[in-house]
Amino acid sequence: MTAALPLSALENAGEFIPRHIGIDAADEAHMLSVIGEASRQSLVASIVPRSIARASTMQLPPACTETDALAELKAIARKNKVLKSFIGQGYHGTHTPGVILRNVLENPAWYTAYTPYQAEISQGRMEALVNFQTMVTDLTGMDIANASMLDEATAAAEAMTLARRSVKAKGNVFIVSGDCHPQTIEVIQTRAAPLGFTVKVIHSSDEWLAAIGQDDYFAALNQYPGSSGWLADWQMSAELIHSKGAALILAADLLALTLLKSPGEMDADIVVGTTQRFGMPMGAGGPHAGYMACRDGFKRSLPGRLVGVSVDVHGAPAYRLALQTREQHIRREKATSNICTAQVLPAVIASMYAVYHGPAGLARIAQRVARLTAILAAGLKQLGLPALHATAFDTLTIDLGSSEAAQAAVQRALAAGANLRLLRSQCVGISLDETSTRADLALLWQALAPHAAQPSVEALEGAASLIPASLRRTSTFLTHPVFNTHHSETAMLRYIRALSDKDLALDRTMIPLGSCTMKLNATSEMIPITWPEFAQVHPFAPADQLVGYAELDRLLSDWLCQATGYAGVSLQPNAGSQGEYAGLLAIKGWHAAQGNAHRNICLIPSSAHGTNPASAQMVGMQVVVTKCDENGNVDMQDLQAQCEKHSANLACVMITYPSTHGVFETHVKELCQIVHRHGGRVYVDGANMNALVGVAAPGEFGGDVSHLNLHKTFCIPHGGGGPGVGPVCVVEDLVPYLPSHATAGLKGKVGAVSAAPLGNAAVLPISWMYIRMMGAEGLTAATEAAILSANYISVRLKDYYPTLYASANGHVAHECILDLRQFKETSGVMAEDVAKRLIDYGFHAPTLSFPVANTLMVEPTESEDLQELDRFIDAMIAIREEIRQIENGTWPQDDNPLKNAPHTADSLLAGDWSRPYSRQAAAYPLASLRQNKYWAPVGRVDNVYGDRNLFCSCLPTSDFE
Ligand SMILES: Cc1ncc(COP(=O)(O)O)c(C=O)c1O
């Protein structure tokens, strides 16, 4: 018998660490022997420059078990108070249908998928996104809609810049109705300032009419229905606005639009909003899918991702991302927006909500809300409290005569377990929603007029509709069969399953995407996000109801400071791109405060991710691209020369570390010093933080600002393209320039960058759980394992695909770029062909042609075990042998398993088989595939066709027959 272990060992506080890290001690020993290193630590020491190694370990609570972490987080969650919300202001109660909750929101087949850049393995989620686009297009009455925005407020800000790009009017004023949600106005003001737009906020109808009659503006934004509940027809405004060559933007509520004349019918140019109330819990502000729709003429300038319909190589319809040439990854500082990660999972949920309820079901929900609102208004009138506006869908504003009376009503509602919105000091706002009941009306009447005889719902049931006849919707919507078929739970369940079966996500295979860190999204990390204490709270509820979120914010921020070496963090940015934007705003604000507002040059190495230059452009900085040397490193001479050239105007440099070339550059400290000497600040893009946590900290080696991607390094799943969280982390003197949020009572030097103060608050528990269960030791081990795995792949594949960039000792960081450029010459094979052939082998391709064309960037992460790493390596080696068959003439360059990949079952079952390789070689190039085979639902998708024949809505079902 072995000696008894001490109790502490049996309690196994670190149990989660080996669950998260895929390789065990034996695997590690084997991998080290292949690389030729003695230990994981010595490997890392030979890779991470000594000059930047962390001075001290991260001060984090020690690792704890999954059960303990959940219990600790539950105690924090319980500090939030879940009250009934009548606040509205863009956030409403909603019932997430159970079939969607369990089979989409809680289903790894959906939440662990990546952005659908590889069209052939993403057909399911792209169908859901096309449903989303069709839903938005139909309800808004517009020509085209994109596949989600980050939230309503940022969508409105993007609409402002879309309008600026698209209209003839020359003025630089942007008119905003004061009846827009306050957080929307705030985010617009933040965005407008660096771009030099003047935001004119309007406070009455007369002022609005006067403002749109001027010639000094390029677009005007109103809310429909208004934030106060007011309903108006904006058609006349549209005419006047168009006569000035400007654009009308409406922020519209999709549920209301099932009953209301659509913005398209009023001739709006751009329509934005949130789809939150289509099944996504309020979650203290996010994640929710914002949306944007516009007229056809604006489509080539639309921000964000757009799914279009194309054809595959066999002529079958197939989805793909459309018009990518608008986007930051191609157009960089000339892109229409910096958006990369968006809100795909919430968009899928909203689309499924519409599929499940269908047009009649949605209209019934909306009619119920509208009827209850009309009854509420009639009762209030009976109580001597007529609503401020005669029209409404779901929101009433009631003037209580004095701020004391309004406060007292709010307090009485609170005592009864409900939140009202306090407006303009003496008014209260009440918004009803899908969850509202007859009992709620009684509660509200009682809260507002406690001493009067109470009205009865039954007696007021016939109350007249508050939607004026002229504004009632007469046009149809959601007529496509997809919205009229899956209404039983069985049908819905099977539809959801059928779509996810078409896709590859992390639940089936590693996704070795460089720069994307597709690691484990553990179940215990995901569980808390649907706890009511996190999911069912309104972002603008009183602070004493959000104490749990405040604690989560404080703890997570402290831990991220420990991980990065920075002094302050804001969790508000809801994607990495937004973190970049917020970080650059901080730099800009700081320079201005030093009397250096003229400093506007942003140096960016050519290898940078497209969001970097796109974000710099958004804050009005001028991008100067600096060179990289032949080893992929920042060319220090060029950087120095550019710093000298632009010394007087240098705002900052944006670098990624380790670089997007997958290397720890040894000169990074020196680089930071040079930039500082010239008065600039250093932005370290933290997307590659998975190679740094516990090993080196950007805040210690010279960085001034970084964003993190919690949806990479800190385990928030990618959701098929969002939600993300992009915290911005800064050194001490930049802390005052982190985003504030006046709407939520947080004052500061820089305004809000997201609609909600904590951005995508409801997914923050995921990163909290990860850090809590790993502790400093586990997180450091994860970094080391990620570096070990990347080096193992690089070494094992070196005789087949050389690694393009490595440090002097031949090592890489946490990812490696496999060089495939030579095959074009020898066999006509491109990296894309290898990416598509990997699908036949059951893999999601690595990152294709970023940052170097015709290469594959592989990032295995620490979560993959040795077996999976070897499976990938075996597939890559087998593909190299296939390339050899082309090189030696066995297969023609234009007819071989790579060029014809991926092979669909259909194409292999075709009667005639005239290929120079067998059907077996096509489908089962490795024997192991017979046990576990993924079949791509479509063949290679034709990208050019899709952009030439742009179609972004649901296809007629006959096209699939
Ligand atoms: C290096 C780098 N920077 C920035 C980003 C942008 O992050 P997000 O997609 O969260 O906006 C990415 C995303 O892939 C990235 O790889």
The ligand as an SDF file (V2000), in Angstrom:
LIG
                    3D

 16 16  0  0  0  0  0  0  0  0999 V2000
   -4.2330   40.7100  -32.7540 C   0  0  0  0  0  0  0  0  0  0  0  0
   -5.6970   41.0460  -32.6350 C   0  0  0  0  0  0  0  0  0  0  0  0
   -6.0550   42.2800  -32.2590 N   0  0  0  0  0  0  0  0  0  0  0  0
   -7.3570   42.6300  -32.1310 C   0  0  0  0  0  0  0  0  0  0  0  0
   -8.3690   41.7350  -32.4030 C   0  0  0  0  0  0  0  0  0  0  0  0
   -9.7960   42.2030  -32.3090 C   0  0  0  0  0  0  0  0  0  0  0  0
  -10.5170   41.5930  -31.2880 O   0  0  0  0  0  0  0  0  0  0  0  0
  -12.0960   41.3960  -31.4010 P   0  0  0  0  0  0  0  0  0  0  0  0
  -12.3470   40.4030  -32.4550 O   0  0  0  0  0  0  0  0  0  0  0  0
  -12.4990   40.9400  -30.0600 O   0  0  0  0  0  0  0  0  0  0  0  0
  -12.6940   42.7220  -31.7300 O   0  0  0  0  0  0  0  0  0  0  0  0
   -8.0420   40.4350  -32.8120 C   0  0  0  0  0  0  0  0  0  0  0  0
   -9.1150   39.4710  -33.1090 C   0  0  0  0  0  0  0  0  0  0  0  0
   -8.9750   38.4270  -33.6230 O   0  0  0  0  0  0  0  0  0  0  0  0
   -6.6730   40.0690  -32.9230 C   0  0  0  0  0  0  0  0  0  0  0  0
   -6.3070   38.8500  -33.3060 O   0  0  0  0  0  0  0  0  0  0  0  0
  1  2  1  0
  2  3  1  0
  2 15  2  0
  3  4  2  0
  4  5  1  0
  5  6  1  0
  5 12  2  0
  6  7  1  0
  7  8  1  0
  8  9  2  0
  8 10  1  0
  8 11  1  0
 12 13  1  0
 12 15  1  0
 13 14  2  0
 15 16  1  0
M  END
$$$$
